Amino acid sequence: MSPFNLTETSSFHALEITVLSCEDLRMNGRSVKNSCVVVRTDPLNFRETTTDTEGGSYPSWDQKLTLDMSIRETCITLEVHCRTLSVDRIIGSARMPVSDFMGGYFPEGYLSFLSYRLKDPKGFENGIINVSVRLRAPEYLARKKKVILPEDKCSTSRPALALPAMDGKNYDGVDWYSCSKY
């Protein structure tokens, strides 16, 4: 008997989020140093970027993070942290609605580029974060969805089948072709 696997019995998707950059980050009116981004789908499921030490108020990471996300999630939290030797402060956060990249209009695997206004812990605006998001079904579902297509019956190498008109000619001079099985 195989061990219990939560992802195979629950409805999870693989969320690929690429943290691109931030713009105009400030801490107490000054430029920031040593910033990183923490992406959370829930309190126990999170990933973080490396620390950008050179970008100042305009850091860039271009780093892909992959997380499991339940289909019941409604928002993803993006937190920008400023790290020093003694302190780790959140200097801005944004909530990204799942409906911005998942829903009826977006096919599976669609890549969305999104930007959000960051708010500091006091609720004041503090910069912008730029991300790209792609949602993938778990690998076990992708294997189940493989579709084996039948051989192409409309090949140009096959002779065309014309539908006869009442007078024995093609209807309105147009040859009608059939792609169904004979």
CYANA upper distance limits for C-alpha pairs under 8 A (distance plus 0.5 A):
  5 ASN  CA      9 THR  CA      7.17
  6 LEU  CA     10 SER  CA      6.43
  7 THR  CA     11 SER  CA      7.39
  7 THR  CA     12 PHE  CA      6.53
  7 THR  CA    138 PRO  CA      8.26
  8 GLU  CA    140 TYR  CA      7.65
 10 SER  CA     70 SER  CA      8.47
 11 SER  CA     70 SER  CA      6.44
 11 SER  CA     71 ILE  CA      6.47
 12 PHE  CA     68 ASP  CA      6.76
 12 PHE  CA     69 MET  CA      5.89
 12 PHE  CA     70 SER  CA      4.93
 12 PHE  CA     71 ILE  CA      6.42
 12 PHE  CA    137 ALA  CA      7.86
 12 PHE  CA    138 PRO  CA      7.22
 13 HIS  CA     68 ASP  CA      6.26
 13 HIS  CA     69 MET  CA      5.73
 13 HIS  CA     70 SER  CA      6.82
 13 HIS  CA     71 ILE  CA      7.45
 13 HIS  CA    135 LEU  CA      7.18
 13 HIS  CA    136 ARG  CA      6.25
 13 HIS  CA    137 ALA  CA      5.25
 13 HIS  CA    138 PRO  CA      5.84
 14 ALA  CA     66 THR  CA      7.15
 14 ALA  CA     67 LEU  CA      6.32
 14 ALA  CA     68 ASP  CA      5.28
 14 ALA  CA     69 MET  CA      6.65
 14 ALA  CA    135 LEU  CA      6.48
 14 ALA  CA    136 ARG  CA      5.57
 14 ALA  CA    137 ALA  CA      6.49
 14 ALA  CA    138 PRO  CA      6.35
 15 LEU  CA     66 THR  CA      6.05
 15 LEU  CA     67 LEU  CA      5.68
 15 LEU  CA     68 ASP  CA      6.48
 15 LEU  CA     69 MET  CA      6.76
 15 LEU  CA    133 VAL  CA      7.70
 15 LEU  CA    134 ARG  CA      6.64
 15 LEU  CA    135 LEU  CA      5.29
 15 LEU  CA    136 ARG  CA      6.84
 16 GLU  CA     64 LYS  CA      7.14
 16 GLU  CA     65 LEU  CA      6.31
 16 GLU  CA     66 THR  CA      5.08
 16 GLU  CA     67 LEU  CA      7.18
 16 GLU  CA    133 VAL  CA      6.26
 16 GLU  CA    134 ARG  CA      5.61
 16 GLU  CA    135 LEU  CA      6.66
 16 GLU  CA    136 ARG  CA      8.15
 17 ILE  CA     64 LYS  CA      6.20
 17 ILE  CA     65 LEU  CA      5.85
 17 ILE  CA     66 THR  CA      6.88
 17 ILE  CA    131 VAL  CA      7.29
 17 ILE  CA    132 SER  CA      6.19
 17 ILE  CA    133 VAL  CA      4.97
 17 ILE  CA    134 ARG  CA      6.91
 18 THR  CA     62 ASP  CA      6.70
 18 THR  CA     63 GLN  CA      5.79
 18 THR  CA     64 LYS  CA      4.56
 18 THR  CA     65 LEU  CA      6.51
 18 THR  CA    131 VAL  CA      6.07
 18 THR  CA    132 SER  CA      5.61
 18 THR  CA    133 VAL  CA      6.90
 19 VAL  CA     37 VAL  CA      8.12
 19 VAL  CA     49 THR  CA      8.19
 19 VAL  CA     61 TRP  CA      6.74
 19 VAL  CA     62 ASP  CA      5.98
 19 VAL  CA     63 GLN  CA      5.94
 19 VAL  CA     64 LYS  CA      6.93
 19 VAL  CA     65 LEU  CA      8.19
 19 VAL  CA    130 ASN  CA      7.09
 19 VAL  CA    131 VAL  CA      5.18
 19 VAL  CA    132 SER  CA      7.24
 20 LEU  CA     60 SER  CA      6.39
 20 LEU  CA     61 TRP  CA      5.93
 20 LEU  CA     62 ASP  CA      4.67
 20 LEU  CA     63 GLN  CA      7.14
 20 LEU  CA    129 ILE  CA      8.30
 20 LEU  CA    130 ASN  CA      5.99
 20 LEU  CA    131 VAL  CA      5.69
 20 LEU  CA    132 SER  CA      7.77
 21 SER  CA     58 TYR  CA      7.64
 21 SER  CA     59 PRO  CA      6.21
 21 SER  CA     60 SER  CA      4.56
 21 SER  CA     61 TRP  CA      6.36
 21 SER  CA     62 ASP  CA      7.32
 21 SER  CA    129 ILE  CA      6.50
 21 SER  CA    130 ASN  CA      5.82
 21 SER  CA    131 VAL  CA      7.71
 22 CYS  CA     57 SER  CA      8.13
 22 CYS  CA     58 TYR  CA      6.02
 22 CYS  CA     59 PRO  CA      6.09
 22 CYS  CA     60 SER  CA      6.95
 22 CYS  CA    127 GLY  CA      7.38
 22 CYS  CA    128 ILE  CA      5.94
 22 CYS  CA    129 ILE  CA      4.87
 22 CYS  CA    130 ASN  CA      6.56
 23 GLU  CA     57 SER  CA      6.90
 23 GLU  CA     58 TYR  CA      5.25
 23 GLU  CA     59 PRO  CA      7.67
 23 GLU  CA    127 GLY  CA      5.83
 23 GLU  CA    128 ILE  CA      5.61
 23 GLU  CA    129 ILE  CA      7.04
 24 ASP  CA     57 SER  CA      5.61
 24 ASP  CA     58 TYR  CA      6.37
 24 ASP  CA    126 ASN  CA      7.59
 24 ASP  CA    127 GLY  CA      5.20
 24 ASP  CA    128 ILE  CA      7.43
 25 LEU  CA     31 SER  CA      7.15
 25 LEU  CA     32 VAL  CA      7.05
 25 LEU  CA     56 GLY  CA      8.41
 25 LEU  CA     57 SER  CA      5.03
 25 LEU  CA     58 TYR  CA      7.18
 25 LEU  CA     91 ILE  CA      8.31
 25 LEU  CA    126 ASN  CA      6.29
 25 LEU  CA    127 GLY  CA      5.38
 25 LEU  CA    128 ILE  CA      8.15
 26 ARG  CA     30 ARG  CA      5.74
 26 ARG  CA     31 SER  CA      5.56
 26 ARG  CA     32 VAL  CA      6.28
 26 ARG  CA     57 SER  CA      6.87
 26 ARG  CA     91 ILE  CA      8.02
 26 ARG  CA    126 ASN  CA      6.90
 26 ARG  CA    127 GLY  CA      7.97
 27 MET  CA     31 SER  CA      6.98
 27 MET  CA     32 VAL  CA      6.63
 27 MET  CA     91 ILE  CA      7.02
 31 SER  CA     56 GLY  CA      6.42
 31 SER  CA     57 SER  CA      5.62
 32 VAL  CA     56 GLY  CA      5.66
 32 VAL  CA     57 SER  CA      5.90
 32 VAL  CA     82 CYS  CA      7.54
 33 LYS  CA     52 ASP  CA      8.05
 33 LYS  CA     53 THR  CA      6.32
 33 LYS  CA     54 GLU  CA      7.72
 33 LYS  CA     55 GLY  CA      7.84
 33 LYS  CA     56 GLY  CA      5.49
 33 LYS  CA     57 SER  CA      7.85
 33 LYS  CA     82 CYS  CA      7.23
 33 LYS  CA     83 ARG  CA      8.26
 34 ASN  CA     51 THR  CA      6.16
 34 ASN  CA     52 ASP  CA      5.81
 34 ASN  CA     53 THR  CA      4.97
 34 ASN  CA     54 GLU  CA      8.07
 34 ASN  CA     56 GLY  CA      8.04
 34 ASN  CA     82 CYS  CA      6.15
 34 ASN  CA     83 ARG  CA      6.02
 34 ASN  CA     84 THR  CA      7.57
 35 SER  CA     51 THR  CA      5.89
 35 SER  CA     52 ASP  CA      5.87
 35 SER  CA     53 THR  CA      7.37
 35 SER  CA     59 PRO  CA      7.73
 35 SER  CA     80 VAL  CA      7.21
 35 SER  CA     81 HIS  CA      5.93
 35 SER  CA     82 CYS  CA      4.97
 35 SER  CA     83 ARG  CA      6.70
 36 CYS  CA     48 GLU  CA      7.54
 36 CYS  CA     49 THR  CA      6.13
 36 CYS  CA     50 THR  CA      6.51
 36 CYS  CA     51 THR  CA      5.19
 36 CYS  CA     52 ASP  CA      6.76
 36 CYS  CA     80 VAL  CA      6.25
 36 CYS  CA     81 HIS  CA      5.83
 36 CYS  CA     82 CYS  CA      7.16
 36 CYS  CA     83 ARG  CA      8.29
 37 VAL  CA     48 GLU  CA      6.04
 37 VAL  CA     49 THR  CA      5.95
 37 VAL  CA     50 THR  CA      8.40
 37 VAL  CA     78 LEU  CA      7.29
 37 VAL  CA     79 GLU  CA      6.00
 37 VAL  CA     80 VAL  CA      4.99
 37 VAL  CA     81 HIS  CA      6.57
 38 VAL  CA     46 PHE  CA      7.30
 38 VAL  CA     47 ARG  CA      6.29
 38 VAL  CA     48 GLU  CA      4.76
 38 VAL  CA     49 THR  CA      7.14
 38 VAL  CA     78 LEU  CA      6.42
 38 VAL  CA     79 GLU  CA      5.60
 38 VAL  CA     80 VAL  CA      6.95
 38 VAL  CA     81 HIS  CA      8.00
 39 VAL  CA     46 PHE  CA      5.98
 39 VAL  CA     47 ARG  CA      5.96
 39 VAL  CA     48 GLU  CA      6.61
 39 VAL  CA     76 ILE  CA      7.62
 39 VAL  CA     77 THR  CA      6.30
 39 VAL  CA     78 LEU  CA      5.31
 39 VAL  CA     79 GLU  CA      7.00
 40 ARG  CA     44 LEU  CA      8.45
 40 ARG  CA     45 ASN  CA      6.48
 40 ARG  CA     46 PHE  CA      4.80
 40 ARG  CA     47 ARG  CA      7.27
 40 ARG  CA     76 ILE  CA      6.32
 40 ARG  CA     77 THR  CA      5.56
 40 ARG  CA     78 LEU  CA      7.08
 41 THR  CA     45 ASN  CA      6.31
 41 THR  CA     46 PHE  CA      6.80
 41 THR  CA     67 LEU  CA      8.14
 41 THR  CA     68 ASP  CA      8.36
 41 THR  CA     69 MET  CA      6.74
 41 THR  CA     73 GLU  CA      7.76
 41 THR  CA     75 CYS  CA      7.68
 41 THR  CA     76 ILE  CA      5.46
 41 THR  CA     77 THR  CA      7.05
 42 ASP  CA     46 PHE  CA      7.58
 42 ASP  CA     76 ILE  CA      8.15
 45 ASN  CA     67 LEU  CA      7.79
 45 ASN  CA     68 ASP  CA      8.14
 46 PHE  CA     67 LEU  CA      7.55
 47 ARG  CA     65 LEU  CA      7.06
 47 ARG  CA     66 THR  CA      8.16
 47 ARG  CA     67 LEU  CA      7.70
 48 GLU  CA     65 LEU  CA      7.98
 49 THR  CA     61 TRP  CA      7.72
 49 THR  CA     63 GLN  CA      7.08
 49 THR  CA     65 LEU  CA      8.11
 50 THR  CA     61 TRP  CA      7.94
 52 ASP  CA     59 PRO  CA      6.61
 52 ASP  CA     60 SER  CA      7.39
 52 ASP  CA     61 TRP  CA      7.34
 54 GLU  CA     59 PRO  CA      7.65
 55 GLY  CA     59 PRO  CA      4.43
 55 GLY  CA     60 SER  CA      6.97
 69 MET  CA     73 GLU  CA      7.45
 73 GLU  CA     98 VAL  CA      7.65
 74 THR  CA     97 PRO  CA      6.40
 74 THR  CA     98 VAL  CA      5.78
 74 THR  CA     99 SER  CA      7.94
 75 CYS  CA     95 ARG  CA      6.54
 75 CYS  CA     96 MET  CA      5.83
 75 CYS  CA     97 PRO  CA      4.86
 75 CYS  CA     98 VAL  CA      5.77
 76 ILE  CA     95 ARG  CA      6.22
 76 ILE  CA     96 MET  CA      5.48
 76 ILE  CA     97 PRO  CA      6.89
 76 ILE  CA     98 VAL  CA      7.31
 77 THR  CA     93 SER  CA      7.63
 77 THR  CA     94 ALA  CA      6.45
 77 THR  CA     95 ARG  CA      5.15
 77 THR  CA     96 MET  CA      6.64
 78 LEU  CA     93 SER  CA      5.97
 78 LEU  CA     94 ALA  CA      5.73
 78 LEU  CA     95 ARG  CA      6.76
 78 LEU  CA     96 MET  CA      7.83
 79 GLU  CA     90 ILE  CA      7.09
 79 GLU  CA     91 ILE  CA      8.29
 79 GLU  CA     92 GLY  CA      6.44
 79 GLU  CA     93 SER  CA      4.76
 79 GLU  CA     94 ALA  CA      7.11
 80 VAL  CA     90 ILE  CA      6.31
 80 VAL  CA     91 ILE  CA      6.34
 80 VAL  CA     92 GLY  CA      5.70
 80 VAL  CA     93 SER  CA      6.52
 81 HIS  CA     88 ASP  CA      6.99
 81 HIS  CA     89 ARG  CA      5.91
 81 HIS  CA     90 ILE  CA      4.90
 81 HIS  CA     91 ILE  CA      6.17
 81 HIS  CA     92 GLY  CA      7.74
 82 CYS  CA     88 ASP  CA      6.32
 82 CYS  CA     89 ARG  CA      5.79
 82 CYS  CA     90 ILE  CA      6.88
 82 CYS  CA     91 ILE  CA      6.99
 83 ARG  CA     87 VAL  CA      6.49
 83 ARG  CA     88 ASP  CA      5.09
 83 ARG  CA     89 ARG  CA      7.05
 84 THR  CA     88 ASP  CA      6.89
 90 ILE  CA    120 ASP  CA      7.80
 90 ILE  CA    121 PRO  CA      7.65
 91 ILE  CA    119 LYS  CA      8.31
 91 ILE  CA    120 ASP  CA      5.77
 91 ILE  CA    121 PRO  CA      7.47
 91 ILE  CA    126 ASN  CA      8.02
 92 GLY  CA    118 LEU  CA      5.53
 92 GLY  CA    119 LYS  CA      5.38
 92 GLY  CA    120 ASP  CA      4.77
 92 GLY  CA    121 PRO  CA      7.33
 92 GLY  CA    126 ASN  CA      6.60
 92 GLY  CA    127 GLY  CA      8.06
 93 SER  CA    118 LEU  CA      5.49
 93 SER  CA    119 LYS  CA      5.89
 93 SER  CA    120 ASP  CA      6.95
 93 SER  CA    121 PRO  CA      8.39
 94 ALA  CA    116 TYR  CA      7.01
 94 ALA  CA    117 ARG  CA      7.08
 94 ALA  CA    118 LEU  CA      5.62
 94 ALA  CA    119 LYS  CA      7.04
 96 MET  CA    100 ASP  CA      7.88
 96 MET  CA    116 TYR  CA      8.07
 97 PRO  CA    101 PHE  CA      8.49
 98 VAL  CA    102 MET  CA      6.38
 99 SER  CA    103 GLY  CA      6.45
101 PHE  CA    106 PHE  CA      7.29
101 PHE  CA    112 SER  CA      6.74
101 PHE  CA    133 VAL  CA      7.47
101 PHE  CA    134 ARG  CA      8.05
101 PHE  CA    135 LEU  CA      8.25
102 MET  CA    106 PHE  CA      6.42
102 MET  CA    135 LEU  CA      7.90
103 GLY  CA    107 PRO  CA      8.45
106 PHE  CA    110 TYR  CA      6.65
108 GLU  CA    135 LEU  CA      6.90
108 GLU  CA    136 ARG  CA      6.64
108 GLU  CA    137 ALA  CA      7.97
109 GLY  CA    134 ARG  CA      6.06
109 GLY  CA    135 LEU  CA      5.95
109 GLY  CA    136 ARG  CA      5.93
110 TYR  CA    134 ARG  CA      6.29
110 TYR  CA    135 LEU  CA      7.59
111 LEU  CA    132 SER  CA      7.17
111 LEU  CA    133 VAL  CA      6.21
111 LEU  CA    134 ARG  CA      5.32
111 LEU  CA    135 LEU  CA      8.41
112 SER  CA    132 SER  CA      5.89
112 SER  CA    133 VAL  CA      5.71
112 SER  CA    134 ARG  CA      7.02
113 PHE  CA    130 ASN  CA      7.99
113 PHE  CA    131 VAL  CA      6.42
113 PHE  CA    132 SER  CA      4.78
113 PHE  CA    133 VAL  CA      7.04
114 LEU  CA    130 ASN  CA      6.40
114 LEU  CA    131 VAL  CA      5.89
114 LEU  CA    132 SER  CA      6.44
114 LEU  CA    133 VAL  CA      8.22
115 SER  CA    128 ILE  CA      7.15
115 SER  CA    129 ILE  CA      6.03
115 SER  CA    130 ASN  CA      4.92
115 SER  CA    131 VAL  CA      6.77
116 TYR  CA    128 ILE  CA      6.05
116 TYR  CA    129 ILE  CA      5.90
116 TYR  CA    130 ASN  CA      7.23
117 ARG  CA    125 GLU  CA      7.39
117 ARG  CA    126 ASN  CA      7.84
117 ARG  CA    127 GLY  CA      6.60
117 ARG  CA    128 ILE  CA      5.06
117 ARG  CA    129 ILE  CA      7.09
118 LEU  CA    125 GLU  CA      6.34
118 LEU  CA    126 ASN  CA      5.78
118 LEU  CA    127 GLY  CA      5.87
118 LEU  CA    128 ILE  CA      5.90
118 LEU  CA    129 ILE  CA      7.27
119 LYS  CA    123 GLY  CA      5.77
119 LYS  CA    124 PHE  CA      5.78
119 LYS  CA    125 GLU  CA      4.97
119 LYS  CA    126 ASN  CA      5.76
119 LYS  CA    127 GLY  CA      8.07
120 ASP  CA    124 PHE  CA      5.96
120 ASP  CA    125 GLU  CA      6.82
120 ASP  CA    126 ASN  CA      6.37
137 ALA  CA    141 LEU  CA      6.69
137 ALA  CA    142 ALA  CA      6.79
138 PRO  CA    142 ALA  CA      6.92
139 GLU  CA    143 ARG  CA      6.78
140 TYR  CA    144 LYS  CA      7.04
141 LEU  CA    145 LYS  CA      6.76
142 ALA  CA    146 LYS  CA      7.26
153 LYS  CA    179 CYS  CA      6.31
153 LYS  CA    180 SER  CA      7.59
153 LYS  CA    181 LYS  CA      7.81
154 CYS  CA    158 ARG  CA      7.88
154 CYS  CA    178 SER  CA      8.21
154 CYS  CA    179 CYS  CA      5.76
160 ALA  CA    177 TYR  CA      6.31
160 ALA  CA    178 SER  CA      8.08
161 LEU  CA    175 ASP  CA      8.46
161 LEU  CA    176 TRP  CA      7.47
161 LEU  CA    177 TYR  CA      5.76
161 LEU  CA    178 SER  CA      6.79
162 ALA  CA    170 ASN  CA      7.36
162 ALA  CA    175 ASP  CA      5.80
162 ALA  CA    176 TRP  CA      5.52
162 ALA  CA    177 TYR  CA      6.22
162 ALA  CA    178 SER  CA      8.41
163 LEU  CA    170 ASN  CA      6.94
163 LEU  CA    171 TYR  CA      8.03
163 LEU  CA    175 ASP  CA      7.57
163 LEU  CA    176 TRP  CA      6.20
163 LEU  CA    177 TYR  CA      7.87
164 PRO  CA    168 GLY  CA      6.02
164 PRO  CA    169 LYS  CA      6.25
164 PRO  CA    170 ASN  CA      5.79
164 PRO  CA    171 TYR  CA      7.34
165 ALA  CA    169 LYS  CA      5.82
165 ALA  CA    170 ASN  CA      5.83
165 ALA  CA    171 TYR  CA      5.56
169 LYS  CA    173 GLY  CA      7.95
170 ASN  CA    174 VAL  CA      6.43
170 ASN  CA    175 ASP  CA      6.43
170 ASN  CA    176 TRP  CA      8.29
171 TYR  CA    175 ASP  CA      7.79
